[in-house]
Amino acid sequence: MHQNTEGGRAPTPRELQVLNLICEGHSTKQIAAELGISFKTAACHRMRLMDKAGVHDPISLFRWALRNGYVSIEGLRPSTVAQRGERG
């Protein structure tokens, strides 16, 4: 079930796309390429998500997304970078 954050601001549809890609292990650069947006726009979406979640790192954002029903383990697909063990 999707819940609003403490401030009542739920992620936008685009932020949910970005959130899913973050949870799959994609870098900001990869997210920008995948969604056809600029790096700066992807970084802004990431920053807004972390603000809405009240967290400061991707692992905490992932836990928040799981707890609030925005992503599920079964619905995630690993990024090719994560599969190869590279960092982006």
Contacts in CASP RR format, 6 or more apart in sequence:
PFRMAT RR
TARGET T0000
AUTHOR 0000-0000-0000
METHOD contacts of the structure
MODEL  1
MHQNTEGGRAPTPRELQVLNLICEGHSTKQIAAELGISFKTAACHRMRLM
DKAGVHDPISLFRWALRNGYVSIEGLRPSTVAQRGERG
1 69 0 8 1.000
2 10 0 8 1.000
2 68 0 8 1.000
2 69 0 8 1.000
2 70 0 8 1.000
3 10 0 8 1.000
3 68 0 8 1.000
3 69 0 8 1.000
4 10 0 8 1.000
5 52 0 8 1.000
5 53 0 8 1.000
5 54 0 8 1.000
5 68 0 8 1.000
6 54 0 8 1.000
7 52 0 8 1.000
9 52 0 8 1.000
10 52 0 8 1.000
11 19 0 8 1.000
11 49 0 8 1.000
11 52 0 8 1.000
11 70 0 8 1.000
14 35 0 8 1.000
14 45 0 8 1.000
15 45 0 8 1.000
15 48 0 8 1.000
15 49 0 8 1.000
15 52 0 8 1.000
16 70 0 8 1.000
17 35 0 8 1.000
18 31 0 8 1.000
18 35 0 8 1.000
18 42 0 8 1.000
18 45 0 8 1.000
18 46 0 8 1.000
18 49 0 8 1.000
19 49 0 8 1.000
19 61 0 8 1.000
19 65 0 8 1.000
19 70 0 8 1.000
19 71 0 8 1.000
20 70 0 8 1.000
20 71 0 8 1.000
20 76 0 8 1.000
21 30 0 8 1.000
21 31 0 8 1.000
21 34 0 8 1.000
21 35 0 8 1.000
21 79 0 8 1.000
22 31 0 8 1.000
22 46 0 8 1.000
22 49 0 8 1.000
22 58 0 8 1.000
22 61 0 8 1.000
22 62 0 8 1.000
23 61 0 8 1.000
23 62 0 8 1.000
23 65 0 8 1.000
23 71 0 8 1.000
23 76 0 8 1.000
24 76 0 8 1.000
24 77 0 8 1.000
24 78 0 8 1.000
24 79 0 8 1.000
24 82 0 8 1.000
25 58 0 8 1.000
25 78 0 8 1.000
25 79 0 8 1.000
25 81 0 8 1.000
25 82 0 8 1.000
26 34 0 8 1.000
26 79 0 8 1.000
26 81 0 8 1.000
27 81 0 8 1.000
27 87 0 8 1.000
27 88 0 8 1.000
28 39 0 8 1.000
28 42 0 8 1.000
28 43 0 8 1.000
28 46 0 8 1.000
29 39 0 8 1.000
29 42 0 8 1.000
29 88 0 8 1.000
30 79 0 8 1.000
30 81 0 8 1.000
30 88 0 8 1.000
31 37 0 8 1.000
31 42 0 8 1.000
31 45 0 8 1.000
31 46 0 8 1.000
32 38 0 8 1.000
32 39 0 8 1.000
32 41 0 8 1.000
32 42 0 8 1.000
35 42 0 8 1.000
49 61 0 8 1.000
50 56 0 8 1.000
50 57 0 8 1.000
50 61 0 8 1.000
53 60 0 8 1.000
53 61 0 8 1.000
53 64 0 8 1.000
53 65 0 8 1.000
54 64 0 8 1.000
55 61 0 8 1.000
55 64 0 8 1.000
62 71 0 8 1.000
64 70 0 8 1.000
65 71 0 8 1.000
66 72 0 8 1.000
66 73 0 8 1.000
81 87 0 8 1.000
81 88 0 8 1.000
END
